[in-house]
Amino acid sequence: MDVLKLEFVFAICCACVTLSQVYGSQEQGCETASTDTVKRYRWELRRLAGSRFTFEVQADHSVHVALSAQRQNLGDMYEIVIGGWSNGQSVIRRSMRGHSHAVESTPGINSPTEYRTFWITWSSDGTIAVGRGGETQPFMQWRDPDPLPIAYAGYSTGWGSTGRWKFCHAAEIADIDECATDNGGCAHNCSNVPGSYNCSCRQGYVLKIDKHSCGANRVAFLLTTDTDECAVSNGGCEQTCTNTPGGFLCSCQHGYTLNRDGLAYVNECEVSPGICGGRDVGCVNLNGSYDCKCLPGFSMGAGCEDVDECSGRHTCSENAFCVNQPGSYYCVCLDGFTGNGTTCAGNAALPQHPK
């Protein structure tokens, strides 16, 4: 009897230790990520639940968070910059690189050697508030008179700064059951999975290429006569082709998006002209992303600022003066000299400018 009691107690204790270990792991578990020096938002986080987003980040400067109605960059979305402009200023915008509706001086707000915690909240009256971990009052906020819907958060560094991120508040990015609304758009069956959902069809039907519709299933015919469309010209897909019974699927590598024809990827600079904002900055398409660079004659400061060539290197003659203008400059010969400004020759008929 004593032996049985000991075995029973031992089994209970072992079970208690196992449960404690499991729950401890869940409480300590965090989603981690890293970002490079090229500014491009990552959108792999699950759909936001509630009206608060908390994160930890280790970066030199230029921490960016986007709040969007979709899991992608939109023309209308909130952009929060923490510690931009050499880690000295933070802003809230209503579009990417758009007008700064809230501007706060925040010197040294980010750290390259330790994680700093920040939170962002939004309310039904359009108030966007940004604060530090451990503080209840925001250091920056702005009320949008025409609030935008918020469902996803993207994150990025850039402008020469890298970042290491932790997302430890799972309750704030809890899964949403997409199947609860309009059956997820599925024709037959909808199955919710963490961060997404899957459509399937009833017996006798197969899922079509749009992954939502169902068509008649000619199983015997497909099993004996299915053609691998991907074997010829990659199925016409720009990147990845996956053969399926009776059809095929095109997909893209990380950083690319399918066009409506399901075949090609998107050049962000062509699809969204003006995505970089401003007249003095140009868009450069990259492999799976894009970058914004200042046009010739401008340099990066608090944006793209005009370079005064006349205060440094220029090609004006020593007998000419230099005139700066946005993005360029020109030369004018001094009185008593003639030429194109780069070359100025003295005119014997005119009094020459003293050297």
TAJO-V456739 format. One line per field, one symbol per residue. phi: phi as a letter, one per 30 degrees, with the letter a starting at -180 (. if undefined). psi: psi as a letter, one per 30 degrees, with the letter a starting at -180 (. if undefined). burial: 1 if it has 9 or more other ideal C-beta (glycine too) atoms within 8 Angstrom, else 0. A space follows every 10 residues. Layout:
# TAJO-V456739
phi: ???
psi: ???
burial: ???
This chain:
# TAJO-V456739
phi: .ddddddddd dddddddddd dddddddcdb dcabbcdcda dcbdddedbi bbbcacbbad ahdcbccbdb dadbdcadbc ccidhiicbb bbbcadhddd dbbbdbdidc bdcbdccbbb bbbddjdcbb bcdicccdca aacddbecdb bbccbaclhj ccbbbbbccd ddbddcdddd chhiiddccb cdbeiaabcb cdejbbdddd ibdbbecced dddcbecddd dchhiiddbc cbdbeiaabc bcdejcbddd dicccccedd dbeiddiicc bcccdcdiaa bcbddejbbd bdkccdcddd dbdacdddcb cccdbeiaab cbddejbblc jdbbcdcddc ddddd
psi: eeeeeeeeee eeeeeeeeee eeeeeeefkk kllllafkjk kkgfllkkka hkkklkkjle ahkkkkjlfl hlklejlkkk kjhaihhfkk lklglkgakj fkkkkikgfl kfflkkklkk lklfggkkkk llkfkfklfk lkjjfikkkk flklllaahg klkkkkjfie ffhlkkjfff jhgggkedkk jkljgalkkl llkfllklff gelklkjiee eeffgkkjff fjhgggkedk kjkljgalkk lllkflkklf fgellkjefe eikgffllfg klkjkljgal lkkklkfllk chajkkkjff fbklgklfgl lkjkljfall kkklkfllag eekkkkjffk kkkk.
burial: 0000000000 0000000000 0000000000 0010100011 1110111110 0011111111 1111111110 0010001111 1111001111 1111111100 1101010011 1000111111 1100011111 1110000011 1101000101 1111111110 1111111100 0111100110 0001010101 1100001010 1000111100 0101001000 0100010011 0000101010 1110000101 0100010110 0010110110 0000111001 1011000011 1101101100 0001110011 0001011011 0111001010 1011011010 1101001000 00100
